[in-house]
């Protein structure tokens, strides 16, 4: 006998109120709520290492760097990017951003397809977004998607190369970004 599962759709305001009290973070897409899993040490160190470098670089500028606990809203979706930079003023009590300049996701087996398809589709609809960056966790590899007058350009980089984040005038070598990480 087939079973039927009722799916309850949640409004944006209910999601935001619930998320403030939740012990586990959830992403929200068109009324559906998805619990987020934990990350590995490599994942965390890659995101933190890049965020710390970008944050230090942007010190004194109007831009702010955030890590995985602040959401980005795109239409009817809320996601938690690994690193996000906005150059617009942010209220101290803000729980989500709507005008990111740079979004970075560290890929994992469980999130890669979603980061490449669903999130990328949502993020590129944000007029403020200049760059979307995907960082491989298992090897030195970075993809930068950069907005241009003609759409989006992709740049793929590997070991020995330097990633340029033009949106925030920042560069770091992949060797430096991946240095000291635990083995896969």
WOSULRA-V103251 format. One record per residue. N is the residue number from 0. RES is the residue in one letter. SS is DSSP state (A for helix, B for strand, O for the rest). PSI is psi in degrees with one decimal (999 if undefined). NEAR is the number of other ideal C-beta (glycine too) atoms within 8 Angstrom. Layout:
n={N N}
res={RES RES}
ss={SS SS}
psi={PSI PSI}
near={NEAR NEAR}
//
This chain:
n={0 1 2 3 4 5 6 7 8 9 10 11 12 13 14 15 16 17 18 19 20 21 22 23 24 25 26 27 28 29 30 31 32 33 34 35 36 37 38 39 40 41 42 43 44 45 46 47 48 49 50 51 52 53 54 55 56 57 58 59 60 61 62 63 64 65 66 67 68 69 70 71 72 73 74 75 76 77 78 79 80 81 82 83 84 85 86 87 88 89 90 91 92 93 94 95 96 97 98 99 100 101 102 103 104 105 106 107 108 109 110 111 112 113 114 115 116 117 118 119 120 121 122 123 124 125 126 127 128 129 130 131 132 133 134 135 136 137 138 139 140 141 142 143 144 145 146 147 148 149 150 151 152 153 154 155 156 157 158 159 160 161 162 163 164 165 166 167 168 169 170 171 172 173 174 175 176 177 178 179 180 181 182 183}
res={X X X X X X X X X X X X X X X X X X X X X X X X X X X X X X X X X X X X X X X X X X X X X X X X X X X X X X X X X X X X X X X X X X X X X X X X X X X X X X X X X X X X X X X X X X X X X X X X X X X X X X X X X X X X X X X X X X X X X X X X X X X X X X X X X X X X X X X X X X X X X X X X X X X X X X X X X X X X X X X X X X X X X X X X X X X X X X X X X X X X X X X X}
ss={O O O O O O O O O O O A A A A A A A A A A O O O O B B B B O O B B B B O O O O O A A A A A A A A A A A A A A A A A O O O O O O B B B B O O O B B B B O O B B B O O O B B B B O O O O O O O O O B B O O B B B B B B B O O O O O A A A A A A A A A A A A O O O O O O O B B B B B O O O O O B B B B B B B B O O B B B B B B B B O O O B B B B A A A O B B B B A A A A A O O O O O O}
psi={131.4 144.7 150.6 131.7 123.8 132.7 124.7 127.7 141.3 137.2 160.6 -48.7 -41.1 -39.8 -49.5 -40.3 -46.9 -37.4 -32.7 -31.5 -8.6 143.7 -22.5 136.3 148.0 142.3 157.5 128.8 111.1 42.7 -15.0 140.7 133.4 122.5 143.5 139.4 172.5 174.7 168.9 168.3 -43.5 -46.7 -50.2 -44.1 -36.7 -48.6 -46.7 -41.6 -44.7 -44.9 -43.7 -42.6 -44.2 -42.1 -47.4 -41.5 -36.7 0.4 130.2 -6.0 171.3 -4.4 145.7 143.1 133.2 151.8 -170.7 1.6 5.4 138.0 158.9 131.6 130.2 108.7 -117.7 32.7 145.8 124.1 155.8 92.6 158.9 -40.9 137.9 139.2 134.5 146.1 15.5 152.4 141.4 127.2 143.4 -27.5 12.1 139.5 -7.2 158.5 149.1 -8.8 61.9 149.8 -38.8 132.9 134.3 133.0 132.0 123.5 144.7 165.6 -39.9 -17.5 -13.0 -48.2 -41.6 -41.1 -39.5 -29.0 -72.9 -53.1 -41.3 -40.2 -44.5 -45.9 -42.5 -10.2 -10.4 116.2 -27.9 -19.3 124.3 -33.6 142.8 126.6 132.0 126.6 123.2 143.5 -29.1 -7.7 158.3 97.8 129.5 138.8 130.4 124.0 118.4 130.0 136.1 179.1 -26.1 13.5 -138.6 136.2 143.7 135.6 124.7 132.8 152.5 -172.1 140.4 -7.9 168.8 131.8 129.9 125.4 89.5 -30.6 -25.7 14.9 54.4 143.4 146.0 140.5 147.9 -34.1 -42.0 -42.2 -38.1 -4.3 135.7 7.0 149.2 149.0 151.6 999}
near={2 3 4 4 4 4 5 4 6 10 7 7 6 8 13 11 8 10 13 7 5 8 2 6 9 12 12 14 11 5 8 9 8 8 7 8 5 2 8 7 6 11 12 9 11 15 16 9 9 13 14 8 10 15 9 7 9 13 6 3 6 4 10 8 11 11 10 8 6 12 11 16 9 9 6 7 11 13 11 12 12 13 15 13 15 13 8 7 4 8 5 4 4 8 8 10 14 8 8 15 13 16 13 15 13 11 10 10 4 5 9 9 6 8 12 8 8 8 12 11 8 13 14 11 7 12 3 10 13 9 14 13 14 12 15 9 11 5 7 10 10 13 10 13 13 12 9 7 2 4 5 8 8 8 7 7 11 9 8 6 8 8 13 7 13 8 10 12 6 10 7 10 10 16 9 7 14 9 6 3 8 6 3 6}
//
